[in-house]
Structure formats: C-alpha cells, structure tokens
Amino acid sequence: MFAAALIVFRESLEAALIIGIVAAATRPVTGRSLWIALGSALGVAGAIGVAAVAQSISQLAHGNGQELFTAVVLALAVVMLAWHNVWMASHGRQMATEARELGRSVVRGDMALTAIVTAIALTVLREGSETVLFLMGIASSTEASRASLAIGSLLGFAAGGAAGFLIYAGLLRIPVSRLFVVTAWLILLLAAGMAGQCARVLIQADLLPALASPLWDTSALMPDDSALGTLLRALFGYEAQPSATQVLFYLTALVLIFLAMRRARSHSTT
Amino acid sequence: MRTNLLLAVLFLSGAALAADPEFAIQLKEHRFTPSEIKVPAGTKVKLVIDNQDATPEEFDSFALNREKIVFANTKGIVFIGPLKPGRYEFMGEFNRSTAHGVVIAE
C-alpha cells in the first residue's frame, strides 16, 4: 500500500505543483478556476487515452516512440509556459494595477489563459499516463492486494493534491504586486526544468549525445530520492547527476525565456 | 575521385560497425536477471530490457537518470552513459520490493 502511495504521489506531484502555481499566478483573473479545472480534466482524459495506446506509441520510430512523444509533450509545455510569462511581462503590470485599484477580478485575453491551461493539460497528461499504466497493472493483481493498492493510490493522490494546495496557499500570502514576479520566476524555472527533462528523454533514446555525463554529482548533498530532492525535482527539474546536454537545455531555455520576458516588459505600454 | 568514394564508404561502414556495447536484462516475475550488470565505463551503453511478465514495468534509475515503461511481453531499449566508474542502482518502479539491480561501470 505504501509503495503504491509513493508511486502515485511522485507522479501527481509535478502536475499538482504546476496547478497550484498557476492557480496562484492567475488569482485575479475571472473564471480561472473553471479554466484550470477544464485543463486538468482534459489532461486526465488525455492520460487515459495515451495509456490505452501507450504500447503502440512505444513501438513507433524504431522503439523510440515513448521518448519522442514525451519530448514533444514537454517541448509544447515549455512553449506554453514561456508564452504565459511573456504575455504577463507585457500585461502583468497593468493587471496588477487594475487588481489593486479596482479590488476585483480582471478579465484577461482568453488566448493567454489558454496557454497556461494547455501547459497544465499537457503535464497532467504526461504524468497521468504513467499513473494510469501503473493502475492498470494493479487491476490484474490478486483481490486482496488490489484493495490495499487502491487505497494506497488514493492516499498518493491526496498527498499530491495537498502539496499542490500548500504551494497555492503559500503563494497567496504574497501581496499581489509581488505575486506576479514570484510566480513568473517559478514558472520560468518550471519551464527550464521541463526543457532539461526533454533533453534527458532524447538522450535516453540516443537521439541526442549526453556529452559530459554526469556533469556534476550532488547526490551526497541532495539525493534525488529524498523528500526535498523530490520536491526540487518536481519544481525546478533538479537532478543530482545531470548530463551536460541536459544542463545546456535547461540554461538555454532559462536565458531565452528570460530575455523574451524582459523584451516584452520593456515594450509594454504601462 | 573513385578512390575517395571507396575510402569514404569503407570509413563509414567501419564507423557503423563500431556499435555501442549491448547488454540484455530479463524481467520475469518482477525480478531483473541479471541483477548485476558490468558495463564498460566512459562509453555509451545500450540496455535491452525484456519484460516477460504480463504487466508493464517502469525501468527507473535516479543514478543513471533514466526511466522507461516496458510493456508486457515486449522489449525496451534504454541508452545509458557514458558512465564514470561506479555503481548505479536501478529498479522496477511498479514492483520496487522485488525488481531492482545495479549497473557496475568499470
């Protein structure tokens, strides 16, 4: 039961954190809860769909289908998160002012909200499909263990959801003017982390060279499977032994998105 | 011109023949066999995981920085390395208690 809880918790953590951060980042926006719920629901539906055809996907591209699919999903999510951040850099100041002065929800362009909700759907789909496959595997085990595995999975989901909620609640304590900056940074780091993961997955399929591997080893300081390590991994893509290509992708995404944000801000009218 | 072309073909085919070392791991009854795999350090290595169970398994390793779902009665390929000499643990995430092993690079 504990093993199942741990597996489901780890898979749902990344999705829960991104939902919590996005929910906080879009707090003054009208109807954002509905959008987020819709994105999550689409992600779940997608996860089930992907799990159903996962074996076929896996066999595409000379057996690299799984890695290519994951890489594409990650890359799309990075683009969506980057788009959100750039949009916020152009309009964020205006939104924060409105929210503060008018003291009520503001409406923002549907296009930009679509981006961030798509990022949620993609992350839920990616992490969720692994969870669905795991649960499908459980379904074929003995009845006695099935019950305990089911309870464990629910506990894992609950724990993941709690973590997402904690991040959300924690972020809400930040005053609105600061909130945009903090969430922008969190989302930037999330995007960079996903870019790093994208590289890792392509290296696994031998579609990218690892170059120096590992570039560094901080597993003595912060092991990957420790509680804090797991959290840092989900939030920032932390890895104790990353390859050079991974770090390169991470830094490139970080710098490019940051520069795009800065450019958007300097061009914004307010 | 013809000599150059011939040399190019010979060189390329030589390069193609220098394939990455390949190691097979069998997964049966949620156990990896062999559970200890010795691989050469400093070079890319190809692991072929043969899942002979009726359920999918996730080959997962923090140390190797890899995770891949290998479906029932299928084989999955995972490239690892280049590795520094050392021990790198891996496991079947869906069946942690029984499915685990170690890659030893030397």
Boltz contact constraints between the chains, C-beta under 6 A:
constraints:
  - contact:
      token1: [A, 3]
      token2: [B, 96]
      max_distance: 6.0
  - contact:
      token1: [A, 55]
      token2: [B, 71]
      max_distance: 6.0
  - contact:
      token1: [A, 63]
      token2: [B, 77]
      max_distance: 6.0
  - contact:
      token1: [A, 133]
      token2: [B, 56]
      max_distance: 6.0
  - contact:
      token1: [A, 134]
      token2: [B, 94]
      max_distance: 6.0
  - contact:
      token1: [A, 137]
      token2: [B, 55]
      max_distance: 6.0
  - contact:
      token1: [A, 137]
      token2: [B, 56]
      max_distance: 6.0
  - contact:
      token1: [A, 137]
      token2: [B, 94]
      max_distance: 6.0
  - contact:
      token1: [A, 140]
      token2: [B, 55]
      max_distance: 6.0
  - contact:
      token1: [A, 200]
      token2: [B, 65]
      max_distance: 6.0
  - contact:
      token1: [A, 204]
      token2: [B, 66]
      max_distance: 6.0
  - contact:
      token1: [A, 204]
      token2: [B, 78]
      max_distance: 6.0
  - contact:
      token1: [A, 204]
      token2: [B, 79]
      max_distance: 6.0
  - contact:
      token1: [A, 206]
      token2: [B, 79]
      max_distance: 6.0
  - contact:
      token1: [A, 213]
      token2: [B, 82]
      max_distance: 6.0
  - contact:
      token1: [A, 224]
      token2: [B, 62]
      max_distance: 6.0
  - contact:
      token1: [A, 225]
      token2: [B, 62]
      max_distance: 6.0
